[in-house]
Amino acid sequence: MLKKISSCLYQKSTIALTIVALIVFIFFSILFLPSQSIIANKYSQGLGSPDTSLFYTPADLYRMAEIYGIEGRAAYMRARWTFDLAFPIIYTFFLVTGISWFEKQVVKQDSELLKGHYIPLLAMFFDLLENTCVTLIFSSYPVYLSFVSMLAPFFTLMKWICVGSSFVLLVGLSIAHLVKIMQSKRQQP
């Protein structure tokens, strides 16, 4: 099943689709991220947000839930299942198409290295798990959900590791593709 998904992703990933995905990613980031940041700052009183933090503890999460208040928690949950449902799909679309296209250009087709597009898929998966955990905590506050409050920071960290790794891989593959182009031009008479 994974091989079929992988094969489909490589077949569908073209330079044109990658450019479209990049434009959508940039457009969404410019239009929606600043307003979401303003809303989060309004309720967090400078404490931050679970989804933009790299590290936080269960105690930090409950402190955020308290500071956000009823209205802030409701706004946060609404954003997680509207805006933050769309954004992981958008960044995953961009990263999967970009990584897949550049891998096709740089890596031999039968290589086991043709698996980089799984990393952004994992990022999206962890992002959704993080949103689920934080929603459970914010919606049940002040009830303490011990296990869920331990999972949320783990999912957040894993999301950021996967997102960061995806961008590093995309940049590395882009550079490798440029080097390959330059080498082939030098070899031409």
BALOBA-1460 file (C-alpha; in Angstrom, 3 decimals):
// residues 189
<rec num="1" residu="m" x="0.000" y="0.000" z="0.000"/>
<rec num="2" residu="l" x="2.800" y="2.435" z="0.901"/>
<rec num="3" residu="k" x="4.560" y="1.609" z="-2.366"/>
<rec num="4" residu="k" x="1.397" y="2.484" z="-4.307"/>
<rec num="5" residu="i" x="1.031" y="5.780" z="-2.456"/>
<rec num="6" residu="s" x="4.714" y="6.531" z="-2.963"/>
<rec num="7" residu="s" x="4.567" y="5.692" z="-6.659"/>
<rec num="8" residu="c" x="1.476" y="7.859" z="-7.126"/>
<rec num="9" residu="l" x="3.134" y="10.800" z="-5.372"/>
<rec num="10" residu="y" x="6.197" y="10.556" z="-7.606"/>
<rec num="11" residu="q" x="4.121" y="10.270" z="-10.773"/>
<rec num="12" residu="k" x="1.901" y="13.245" z="-9.896"/>
<rec num="13" residu="s" x="4.716" y="15.513" z="-8.695"/>
<rec num="14" residu="t" x="5.761" y="17.791" z="-11.514"/>
<rec num="15" residu="i" x="7.622" y="21.075" z="-11.532"/>
<rec num="16" residu="a" x="4.370" y="22.862" z="-12.445"/>
<rec num="17" residu="l" x="2.499" y="21.295" z="-9.530"/>
<rec num="18" residu="t" x="5.391" y="22.114" z="-7.194"/>
<rec num="19" residu="i" x="5.293" y="25.764" z="-8.280"/>
<rec num="20" residu="v" x="1.512" y="25.891" z="-7.757"/>
<rec num="21" residu="a" x="1.955" y="24.327" z="-4.314"/>
<rec num="22" residu="l" x="4.661" y="26.885" z="-3.468"/>
<rec num="23" residu="i" x="2.420" y="29.777" z="-4.547"/>
<rec num="24" residu="v" x="-0.488" y="28.460" z="-2.463"/>
<rec num="25" residu="f" x="1.843" y="27.977" z="0.529"/>
<rec num="26" residu="i" x="3.243" y="31.522" z="0.260"/>
<rec num="27" residu="f" x="-0.186" y="33.054" z="-0.368"/>
<rec num="28" residu="f" x="-1.728" y="31.275" z="2.634"/>
<rec num="29" residu="s" x="1.238" y="32.131" z="4.850"/>
<rec num="30" residu="i" x="1.099" y="35.826" z="3.986"/>
<rec num="31" residu="l" x="-2.677" y="36.187" z="4.207"/>
<rec num="32" residu="f" x="-3.546" y="34.023" z="7.214"/>
<rec num="33" residu="l" x="-0.526" y="33.434" z="9.475"/>
<rec num="34" residu="p" x="-0.190" y="37.052" z="10.665"/>
<rec num="35" residu="s" x="-3.863" y="37.338" z="11.662"/>
<rec num="36" residu="q" x="-3.748" y="33.982" z="13.443"/>
<rec num="37" residu="s" x="-0.647" y="35.118" z="15.303"/>
<rec num="38" residu="i" x="-2.400" y="38.310" z="16.418"/>
<rec num="39" residu="i" x="-5.402" y="36.343" z="17.711"/>
<rec num="40" residu="a" x="-3.155" y="33.897" z="19.580"/>
<rec num="41" residu="n" x="-1.150" y="36.735" z="21.153"/>
<rec num="42" residu="k" x="-4.348" y="38.438" z="22.262"/>
<rec num="43" residu="y" x="-5.415" y="35.446" z="24.329"/>
<rec num="44" residu="s" x="-2.029" y="34.054" z="25.369"/>
<rec num="45" residu="q" x="-0.825" y="37.264" z="27.029"/>
<rec num="46" residu="g" x="2.659" y="36.573" z="25.704"/>
<rec num="47" residu="l" x="2.800" y="32.988" z="26.960"/>
<rec num="48" residu="g" x="2.622" y="31.582" z="23.453"/>
<rec num="49" residu="s" x="0.686" y="28.806" z="21.861"/>
<rec num="50" residu="p" x="1.171" y="25.051" z="22.035"/>
<rec num="51" residu="d" x="1.306" y="24.637" z="18.269"/>
<rec num="52" residu="t" x="4.045" y="27.237" z="17.776"/>
<rec num="53" residu="s" x="6.155" y="26.087" z="20.728"/>
<rec num="54" residu="l" x="8.978" y="23.635" z="20.267"/>
<rec num="55" residu="f" x="9.092" y="22.479" z="23.868"/>
<rec num="56" residu="y" x="6.491" y="22.745" z="26.592"/>
<rec num="57" residu="t" x="5.412" y="20.652" z="29.541"/>
<rec num="58" residu="p" x="1.954" y="19.475" z="30.608"/>
<rec num="59" residu="a" x="2.098" y="22.186" z="33.296"/>
<rec num="60" residu="d" x="2.833" y="24.800" z="30.600"/>
<rec num="61" residu="l" x="-0.118" y="23.538" z="28.597"/>
<rec num="62" residu="y" x="-2.483" y="23.891" z="31.546"/>
<rec num="63" residu="r" x="-1.068" y="27.340" z="32.288"/>
<rec num="64" residu="m" x="-1.880" y="28.286" z="28.692"/>
<rec num="65" residu="a" x="-5.399" y="26.886" z="29.063"/>
<rec num="66" residu="e" x="-5.916" y="28.994" z="32.173"/>
<rec num="67" residu="i" x="-4.517" y="32.199" z="30.682"/>
<rec num="68" residu="y" x="-6.475" y="31.815" z="27.431"/>
<rec num="69" residu="g" x="-9.720" y="31.778" z="29.416"/>
<rec num="70" residu="i" x="-13.027" y="30.450" z="28.131"/>
<rec num="71" residu="e" x="-13.202" y="32.755" z="25.111"/>
<rec num="72" residu="g" x="-9.548" y="32.220" z="24.188"/>
<rec num="73" residu="r" x="-9.754" y="28.450" z="24.478"/>
<rec num="74" residu="a" x="-12.855" y="28.451" z="22.251"/>
<rec num="75" residu="a" x="-11.068" y="30.660" z="19.686"/>
<rec num="76" residu="y" x="-7.988" y="28.444" z="19.820"/>
<rec num="77" residu="m" x="-10.022" y="25.268" z="19.250"/>
<rec num="78" residu="r" x="-11.980" y="26.892" z="16.408"/>
<rec num="79" residu="a" x="-8.700" y="27.890" z="14.742"/>
<rec num="80" residu="r" x="-7.258" y="24.385" z="15.127"/>
<rec num="81" residu="w" x="-10.146" y="22.842" z="13.205"/>
<rec num="82" residu="t" x="-10.457" y="25.494" z="10.503"/>
<rec num="83" residu="f" x="-7.260" y="27.400" z="9.734"/>
<rec num="84" residu="d" x="-4.925" y="24.799" z="11.268"/>
<rec num="85" residu="l" x="-6.673" y="22.020" z="9.435"/>
<rec num="86" residu="a" x="-6.022" y="23.760" z="6.111"/>
<rec num="87" residu="f" x="-2.433" y="24.811" z="6.826"/>
<rec num="88" residu="p" x="-1.012" y="21.294" z="7.388"/>
<rec num="89" residu="i" x="-2.651" y="20.181" z="4.148"/>
<rec num="90" residu="i" x="-1.100" y="23.155" z="2.327"/>
<rec num="91" residu="y" x="2.429" y="22.779" z="3.717"/>
<rec num="92" residu="t" x="2.276" y="19.016" z="3.205"/>
<rec num="93" residu="f" x="1.123" y="19.484" z="-0.403"/>
<rec num="94" residu="f" x="4.046" y="21.826" z="-1.058"/>
<rec num="95" residu="l" x="6.658" y="19.709" z="0.713"/>
<rec num="96" residu="v" x="5.508" y="16.376" z="-0.742"/>
<rec num="97" residu="t" x="5.386" y="17.658" z="-4.321"/>
<rec num="98" residu="g" x="8.675" y="19.550" z="-3.982"/>
<rec num="99" residu="i" x="10.572" y="16.711" z="-2.333"/>
<rec num="100" residu="s" x="9.136" y="14.145" z="-4.733"/>
<rec num="101" residu="w" x="9.998" y="16.183" z="-7.833"/>
<rec num="102" residu="f" x="13.529" y="17.000" z="-6.705"/>
<rec num="103" residu="e" x="14.144" y="13.395" z="-5.620"/>
<rec num="104" residu="k" x="13.178" y="12.248" z="-9.131"/>
<rec num="105" residu="q" x="15.759" y="14.663" z="-10.545"/>
<rec num="106" residu="v" x="18.593" y="13.759" z="-8.176"/>
<rec num="107" residu="v" x="18.148" y="10.168" z="-6.960"/>
<rec num="108" residu="k" x="18.126" y="7.001" z="-9.081"/>
<rec num="109" residu="q" x="14.567" y="5.756" z="-9.599"/>
<rec num="110" residu="d" x="15.187" y="2.334" z="-8.032"/>
<rec num="111" residu="s" x="16.921" y="3.775" z="-4.963"/>
<rec num="112" residu="e" x="15.643" y="3.227" z="-1.442"/>
<rec num="113" residu="l" x="16.380" y="6.915" z="-0.846"/>
<rec num="114" residu="l" x="13.174" y="7.804" z="-2.731"/>
<rec num="115" residu="k" x="11.205" y="8.026" z="0.485"/>
<rec num="116" residu="g" x="11.629" y="11.646" z="1.569"/>
<rec num="117" residu="h" x="8.018" y="12.548" z="0.857"/>
<rec num="118" residu="y" x="6.958" y="10.470" z="3.875"/>
<rec num="119" residu="i" x="8.490" y="13.034" z="6.239"/>
<rec num="120" residu="p" x="5.984" y="15.843" z="5.507"/>
<rec num="121" residu="l" x="3.157" y="13.292" z="5.660"/>
<rec num="122" residu="l" x="4.352" y="12.418" z="9.158"/>
<rec num="123" residu="a" x="4.480" y="16.125" z="10.018"/>
<rec num="124" residu="m" x="0.830" y="16.513" z="9.046"/>
<rec num="125" residu="f" x="-0.102" y="13.403" z="11.022"/>
<rec num="126" residu="f" x="1.645" y="14.696" z="14.158"/>
<rec num="127" residu="d" x="0.111" y="18.146" z="13.633"/>
<rec num="128" residu="l" x="-3.378" y="16.643" z="13.639"/>
<rec num="129" residu="l" x="-2.593" y="14.520" z="16.710"/>
<rec num="130" residu="e" x="-1.272" y="17.624" z="18.482"/>
<rec num="131" residu="n" x="-4.451" y="19.548" z="17.609"/>
<rec num="132" residu="t" x="-6.580" y="16.679" z="18.914"/>
<rec num="133" residu="c" x="-4.730" y="16.496" z="22.231"/>
<rec num="134" residu="v" x="-4.757" y="20.247" z="22.832"/>
<rec num="135" residu="t" x="-8.446" y="20.416" z="21.894"/>
<rec num="136" residu="l" x="-9.215" y="17.685" z="24.430"/>
<rec num="137" residu="i" x="-7.319" y="19.542" z="27.128"/>
<rec num="138" residu="f" x="-8.756" y="22.973" z="26.319"/>
<rec num="139" residu="s" x="-12.316" y="21.636" z="26.043"/>
<rec num="140" residu="s" x="-12.142" y="19.729" z="29.334"/>
<rec num="141" residu="y" x="-10.236" y="22.383" z="31.296"/>
<rec num="142" residu="p" x="-9.855" y="22.462" z="34.336"/>
<rec num="143" residu="v" x="-10.117" y="18.650" z="34.391"/>
<rec num="144" residu="y" x="-6.587" y="17.239" z="34.266"/>
<rec num="145" residu="l" x="-6.011" y="14.709" z="31.471"/>
<rec num="146" residu="s" x="-2.640" y="13.306" z="32.458"/>
<rec num="147" residu="f" x="-1.920" y="11.008" z="29.508"/>
<rec num="148" residu="v" x="-3.212" y="13.452" z="26.891"/>
<rec num="149" residu="s" x="-1.229" y="16.306" z="28.436"/>
<rec num="150" residu="m" x="1.952" y="14.218" z="28.056"/>
<rec num="151" residu="l" x="1.168" y="13.276" z="24.454"/>
<rec num="152" residu="a" x="0.520" y="16.839" z="23.249"/>
<rec num="153" residu="p" x="4.111" y="18.125" z="23.773"/>
<rec num="154" residu="f" x="5.504" y="14.944" z="22.221"/>
<rec num="155" residu="f" x="3.327" y="15.330" z="19.119"/>
<rec num="156" residu="t" x="4.276" y="19.010" z="18.854"/>
<rec num="157" residu="l" x="7.992" y="18.227" z="19.028"/>
<rec num="158" residu="m" x="7.633" y="15.433" z="16.467"/>
<rec num="159" residu="k" x="5.669" y="17.763" z="14.168"/>
<rec num="160" residu="w" x="8.431" y="20.387" z="14.272"/>
<rec num="161" residu="i" x="11.172" y="17.793" z="13.773"/>
<rec num="162" residu="c" x="9.366" y="16.480" z="10.692"/>
<rec num="163" residu="v" x="8.542" y="19.942" z="9.321"/>
<rec num="164" residu="g" x="12.130" y="21.125" z="9.852"/>
<rec num="165" residu="s" x="13.577" y="17.940" z="8.359"/>
<rec num="166" residu="s" x="11.283" y="18.290" z="5.347"/>
<rec num="167" residu="f" x="12.467" y="21.825" z="4.627"/>
<rec num="168" residu="v" x="16.119" y="20.836" z="5.124"/>
<rec num="169" residu="l" x="15.622" y="17.895" z="2.752"/>
<rec num="170" residu="l" x="13.874" y="20.104" z="0.187"/>
<rec num="171" residu="v" x="16.688" y="22.677" z="0.282"/>
<rec num="172" residu="g" x="19.338" y="19.935" z="0.114"/>
<rec num="173" residu="l" x="17.647" y="18.289" z="-2.859"/>
<rec num="174" residu="s" x="17.291" y="21.681" z="-4.573"/>
<rec num="175" residu="i" x="21.008" y="22.326" z="-4.154"/>
<rec num="176" residu="a" x="21.868" y="18.818" z="-5.354"/>
<rec num="177" residu="h" x="19.680" y="19.390" z="-8.427"/>
<rec num="178" residu="l" x="21.448" y="22.685" z="-9.203"/>
<rec num="179" residu="v" x="24.857" y="21.009" z="-8.803"/>
<rec num="180" residu="k" x="23.739" y="18.226" z="-11.144"/>
<rec num="181" residu="i" x="22.630" y="20.787" z="-13.752"/>
<rec num="182" residu="m" x="25.918" y="22.698" z="-13.485"/>
<rec num="183" residu="q" x="27.946" y="19.488" z="-13.795"/>
<rec num="184" residu="s" x="26.039" y="18.404" z="-16.874"/>
<rec num="185" residu="k" x="26.584" y="21.833" z="-18.490"/>
<rec num="186" residu="r" x="30.338" y="21.604" z="-17.832"/>
<rec num="187" residu="q" x="30.469" y="18.186" z="-19.477"/>
<rec num="188" residu="q" x="28.794" y="19.443" z="-22.664"/>
<rec num="189" residu="p" x="31.205" y="20.416" z="-25.431"/>
